[in-house]
Amino acid sequence: MKKNVLTSLIALALVGLTAVGCSKGKDPKTEEEKTFYSIGTMFGSRLTQLAMSDAEIDSLSAGLRDAAKGDKQKVDPMAYQQKIQDMFKARMEKQAVDVKKKGLEFLDKFVKEGATKTASGMAYKHVKEGTGPSPKETDIVKVHYHGTLTDGTVFDSSRERGKEVSFPLNRVIKGWTEGVQLMKVGGLTKFVIPSELAYGDAGAPPKIRGGETLVFEVELLGIEKAPAEAAPAAPAPKK
């Protein structure tokens, strides 16, 4: 795991501690309480990768409360920076292993149901064959897509937004770069993409956990050629 990714997740999690500041079972009633609760849920979702116990949440909440109120801290946080990083890394890796296993089972089932598995490890099935050309890695493609986790949870969907999108095919996750090149314009294809070809062990919190296998239905609407780089200027003639 890249250090900058880990550091960013830790920073987000520390901000997210506001999520556990409310006492358990207390529902927000006033608009101010609801506002703070909403902030907590937005950032606190990053903490799910830690799979904390109630006792750990209590310790975390106590540290937040002391720091927020300016009380004397019972532990020097600077002395625990390395332990924090080690704990994040270990727990995220453990969760990624469990999530990957379930994702692999889902992918294998998809293949048994008639999908094709590529050498890289992803699988696809053409729901509707296209009749137009296939894009190259350097092309810009116009698509509609619907992305879910293996349990059906939607994490991103141009279909639901009602607006198609265009992007360079070589600037997205590896599974998309490989998979969309297997399509033809006018086609609709379902892809099951393992984490190694998606967001890896880091995931894309809060919606995509580390190790998550992703499911996409992609409709290829069109292809645009990427703009050619400007040709170098010709050397000036010698006088």
Secondary structure, 3 states (H helix, E strand, C coil): CCHHHHHHHHHHHHHHHHHHCCCCCCCCCCHHHHHHHHHHHHHHHHHHHHCCCHHHHHHHHHHHHHHHHCCCCCCCHHHHHHHHHHHHHHHHHHHHHHHHHHHHHHHHHHHHCCCEECCCCCEEEEEECCCCCCCCCCCEEEEEEEEEECCCCEEEEHHHHCCCEEEEHHHCCHHHHHHHCCCCCCCEEEEEECHHHCCCCCCECCCECCCCCEEEEEEEEEEECCCCCCCCCCCCCCC
